[in-house]
Amino acid sequence: MRVPFYEPPLAMDRAMRRALEAQAVGHGSHGPEVEEFERAIADYHGVPATHVVCTSSCTDAMAISLLVLRASRVMVPTITWSGTPNAVEQAGCEVVLGRVNHDSVLLDPQPEDLLCVELDTVLGVHLYGQRWEPSEEMATKQVVVDAAHAFELPLLEDSDATCFSFHTLKSIPVGVGGASVFRSEHHAREARAVRFQGVASMGSSRVQSFQGWKATMPAFAAAMGLELMQTVDARCKRRKQILERYMSVDAWRIAGDPLRMLSGCAHAAAAYVDDPVRVAAELRREGIDTARYYPALQSHPYWQRRNEGAFPEDVALGESLLALPLHAELADEQVDHVIASAR
């Protein structure tokens, strides 16, 4: 039996039709669909629509958020997707690596790690759909949240900006686009200008006040997002049901290799395994797709050159992570097949 790591939601056909309608009437990045999508995101999270800014990607959403917050030195977890630290550098900031908790893989620096005088911002990640919470020691720092894996989670009260992804594997799988929700309307207003080449509307005119980027969301993406938002809670509920079935297995053992599921996940069925390469190969023979995410940033040559020897225990942790298929389109028979592989 084939068990793909991802399948598009059943609502994708309707979303594509809605996208074509937006394109057919010539709506670009300033079409009414973008503002409507921003209002829908605001309604979902209980904030004013003026605090929501849609962008071309989650990476751009994070970078623009850091830019308007005037961040300088930003801590990110050692285990996350490359888009998180890339956004920091894109905003002209310096990346500071922070160690992760070895049970949850969430950012969990030691108090002394936060004592750097120049560290002004923490960029936490809701990894695998788990809720990351800033520690008391972070109270004096700006907080930005990478919620690419967790659109459905309530916003953190203390976050200055929360950033979402609408990538294919996310809760609203448009395939492109991102958004920031700001605590301050002032920061949202600046972000709205930055995403459009630094240009803001002044009455009937458009005026550039500072340098900006081309990071607007296409109208077709917003149109798709509006359609896919209608089923986001149902898809999240189905993922939760599948995770509960995975978690009910007393002792996973694949090809003799024990596999320990992370508890508290909602977006990805992540697990620790001694030899993920061998286990992934064994599952592939059974027709089951898996994914390796994420290796520690220090495992990548780009970040290794500047962080050589930093947090070796996190590097080892990243090498042991493997994710099983988890999406709302999985049939019960496919879930049974994955579970049956634990022998």
C-alpha positions in Angstrom: 0.0 0.0 0.0 1.2 3.5 -0.9 1.2 6.1 1.9 2.5 9.4 0.6 3.9 12.0 2.9 1.5 14.6 1.6 -1.6 14.8 -0.5 -3.5 18.0 -1.5 -6.8 18.6 0.4 -10.1 17.7 -1.2 -10.9 21.5 -1.3 -8.0 22.2 -3.6 -10.1 21.9 -6.8 -12.4 24.7 -5.5 -9.4 26.7 -4.4 -7.8 26.5 -7.9 -11.1 27.6 -9.5 -11.2 30.6 -7.2 -7.6 31.4 -8.1 -8.3 31.3 -11.8 -11.2 33.7 -11.3 -8.9 36.2 -9.6 -6.4 35.9 -12.4 -9.1 36.2 -15.1 -10.2 39.6 -14.0 -6.6 40.8 -13.8 -6.3 41.2 -10.0 -2.6 41.4 -9.0 -1.0 41.9 -5.6 -3.5 44.7 -4.8 -6.6 42.8 -5.6 -9.5 42.8 -3.1 -8.8 39.1 -2.4 -5.6 40.0 -0.4 -7.5 42.4 1.9 -10.3 39.9 2.2 -7.8 37.1 3.2 -6.2 39.5 5.7 -9.6 40.1 7.3 -10.3 36.3 7.4 -7.0 35.7 9.2 -7.8 38.5 11.6 -11.2 37.1 12.3 -9.8 33.6 12.9 -7.3 35.0 15.5 -9.5 37.7 17.0 -7.4 40.7 16.1 -8.2 43.9 14.0 -7.7 43.4 10.3 -5.3 46.4 10.3 -2.8 44.3 12.3 -2.5 41.6 9.6 -0.1 41.8 6.6 0.0 39.2 3.9 3.3 38.6 2.1 4.9 36.5 -0.6 6.3 33.9 1.9 6.7 33.2 5.6 10.4 34.0 5.3 9.5 37.5 4.0 6.9 37.8 6.7 9.6 37.1 9.4 12.2 39.4 7.7 9.8 42.3 7.4 8.6 41.8 11.0 12.2 42.0 12.2 12.9 45.0 10.0 10.0 47.1 11.3 10.8 46.1 14.9 14.3 47.4 14.4 15.8 44.1 15.6 19.5 43.8 15.6 20.7 40.6 17.2 18.2 37.7 17.0 18.2 34.3 18.7 16.8 31.4 16.8 16.6 27.7 17.7 19.3 25.4 16.5 16.7 23.0 15.0 14.4 24.7 12.5 14.0 25.2 8.8 16.6 27.3 7.1 14.0 30.0 6.3 14.1 31.1 10.0 17.7 32.2 10.2 17.7 33.3 6.6 14.9 35.7 7.4 17.1 37.2 10.2 20.0 37.8 7.8 17.6 39.1 5.1 16.5 41.8 7.6 20.1 42.8 8.2 20.3 41.2 11.6 22.8 38.9 13.2 21.8 35.3 14.0 22.4 34.0 17.5 21.8 30.2 17.9 19.9 29.1 20.9 19.9 25.5 22.2 16.7 23.4 22.2 14.9 21.2 24.7 15.6 17.6 24.0 12.1 16.4 24.7 10.2 18.9 22.6 12.9 20.3 20.3 11.6 23.8 21.1 13.9 26.8 21.8 15.0 26.5 25.4 18.2 28.6 26.0 19.9 28.7 29.3 19.5 32.0 31.2 23.1 32.8 30.7 22.6 32.4 26.9 20.2 35.4 27.1 22.7 37.7 28.9 24.3 38.9 25.7 23.9 42.7 26.0 23.2 43.1 22.3 20.6 40.4 22.0 17.3 42.3 21.6 15.0 39.8 19.9 14.0 36.1 20.2 12.5 34.3 17.2 10.8 31.2 18.7 9.3 28.4 16.5 6.1 26.5 17.1 7.9 23.4 15.7 5.7 20.5 14.6 2.7 22.4 15.8 3.8 22.5 19.4 3.2 25.7 21.3 6.5 27.5 22.2 6.3 29.9 25.1 9.0 32.5 25.9 10.6 32.1 29.3 10.6 34.8 32.0 14.1 35.6 31.1 12.9 36.8 27.7 10.6 39.4 29.2 13.0 42.2 28.2 13.4 41.0 24.6 11.2 41.5 21.5 9.4 38.2 20.6 8.7 37.1 17.1 7.1 33.7 16.5 7.6 31.5 13.5 4.2 29.8 13.4 4.6 28.2 10.0 3.6 24.8 11.6 0.8 26.3 13.7 -1.7 28.5 12.0 -4.5 27.1 14.2 -2.8 27.8 17.6 -3.9 31.0 19.5 -1.5 33.9 19.3 0.9 34.4 22.1 -0.1 37.4 24.2 3.5 38.6 24.5 4.6 38.3 20.9 5.3 41.4 18.9 4.7 39.5 15.6 3.5 36.1 14.6 4.3 34.8 11.2 2.5 32.1 9.2 3.3 30.1 6.1 0.9 28.9 3.4 3.4 26.5 1.8 2.1 23.2 0.4 2.7 21.2 3.6 1.1 23.8 6.0 -2.4 24.0 7.5 -3.6 26.3 4.7 -1.7 24.7 1.7 -1.9 27.4 -0.9 1.7 26.6 -2.1 2.9 30.2 -1.7 2.6 33.1 0.6 2.8 34.1 4.2 1.4 36.6 6.7 2.4 38.5 9.9 0.1 39.4 12.7 1.5 42.4 14.6 0.6 43.5 18.2 1.1 47.1 17.1 -0.9 48.6 14.2 2.0 51.0 13.7 4.4 48.1 12.9 1.7 46.6 10.6 1.4 49.8 8.7 5.1 50.0 8.1 5.3 46.3 7.1 2.5 47.0 4.6 4.7 49.6 2.9 7.9 47.5 3.1 6.3 44.6 1.3 5.5 47.0 -1.6 8.9 48.5 -2.4 8.6 50.9 0.6 5.7 52.6 -1.0 2.6 53.6 1.0 -0.7 55.1 -0.2 -1.1 58.8 0.7 -4.6 59.8 -0.3 -4.7 59.3 -4.1 -0.9 59.1 -4.4 1.7 56.5 -3.7 4.8 57.7 -1.9 8.1 55.9 -1.1 9.4 56.8 2.3 12.1 54.1 2.7 13.7 51.1 1.0 11.4 48.2 0.6 11.0 44.8 -1.1 8.8 43.1 -3.6 7.1 40.8 -1.2 3.4 41.2 -1.9 1.0 38.2 -2.0 -0.5 37.5 -5.4 -4.3 37.8 -5.6 -4.6 34.2 -6.8 -2.8 32.9 -3.6 -5.2 35.0 -1.4 -8.2 33.6 -3.3 -7.0 30.1 -2.7 -6.3 30.8 0.9 -9.8 32.1 1.4 -11.2 28.8 0.1 -8.9 26.6 2.0 -9.5 28.4 5.3 -13.0 27.1 5.3 -11.8 23.6 6.0 -8.7 24.3 8.1 -10.2 23.3 11.4 -11.6 20.1 10.0 -8.2 19.2 8.6 -6.4 20.0 11.9 -8.9 17.8 13.7 -8.2 14.9 11.3 -4.5 15.3 11.9 -5.0 15.2 15.6 -7.0 12.0 15.3 -4.2 10.3 13.3 -1.6 11.5 15.8 -3.7 10.0 18.7 -3.6 6.7 16.8 0.1 6.9 16.4 0.6 7.8 20.0 -1.5 4.8 21.1 1.1 2.4 19.9 2.8 1.0 23.0 6.3 0.6 21.6 7.2 1.4 18.0 9.9 -0.8 16.6 10.7 -0.7 12.9 13.2 -3.2 11.5 14.3 -3.7 15.1 15.0 0.0 15.7 13.0 1.7 18.5 11.1 4.8 17.5 9.9 7.3 20.1 7.1 9.7 19.1 7.2 13.3 20.3 4.2 14.1 22.4 2.4 17.4 21.9 2.8 17.6 18.2 -0.1 18.7 15.9 1.4 19.4 12.5 4.0 16.7 12.0 4.4 13.2 13.4 8.0 13.6 14.5 9.9 10.9 16.3 13.4 10.1 17.6 15.1 7.0 16.1 18.6 5.7 16.3 19.2 5.2 12.6 16.6 7.3 10.6 18.3 6.5 7.3 17.8 2.8 7.7 14.3 3.2 9.2 13.3 5.5 6.3 14.6 2.9 3.8 12.6 0.1 5.5 9.4 2.1 5.5 10.0 3.1 1.9 10.0 -0.7 1.0 6.6 -0.8 2.7 5.4 2.1 0.5 5.5 4.6 3.4 7.0 8.0 2.7 8.9 9.8 5.5 10.8 13.1 5.9 14.0 14.1 7.7 13.2 17.4 9.3 15.0 19.1 10.7 18.8 18.7 11.0 20.4 21.2 13.2 21.5 24.4 11.5 25.1 23.7 12.4 24.9 20.6 10.1 24.6 22.9 7.1 27.9 24.1 5.7 26.7 27.7 5.6 26.0 27.9 9.3 28.7 25.4 10.3 31.4 27.7 9.2 30.3 30.4 11.7 29.1 28.1 14.5 31.6 25.3 14.5 31.4 23.2 17.6 28.3 25.0 18.9 25.8 22.8 20.8 27.0 19.4 19.5 24.2 17.6 21.5 21.6 19.5 19.3 23.4 18.4 16.2 23.1 14.8 17.3 19.5 15.3 18.2 18.7 16.7 14.7 20.3 13.6 13.1 17.9 11.4 15.0 14.6 13.0 13.9 12.2 11.4 11.4 8.6 12.3 10.5 5.9 9.9 9.6 3.0 10.7 7.1 0.5 13.1 8.7 -2.1 14.8 6.6 -5.9 15.0 6.6 -6.3 13.0 3.4 -4.8 9.8 5.0 -7.4 7.0 5.0 -7.8 4.8 8.0 -6.4 1.9 6.0 -3.2 3.9 5.3 -2.9 4.8 9.0 -3.3 1.1 9.8 -0.6 0.3 7.4 1.8 2.7 9.0 1.1 1.4 12.5 1.4 -2.2 11.2 5.0 -1.4 10.2 5.9 -1.1 13.9 7.0 -4.6 14.5 
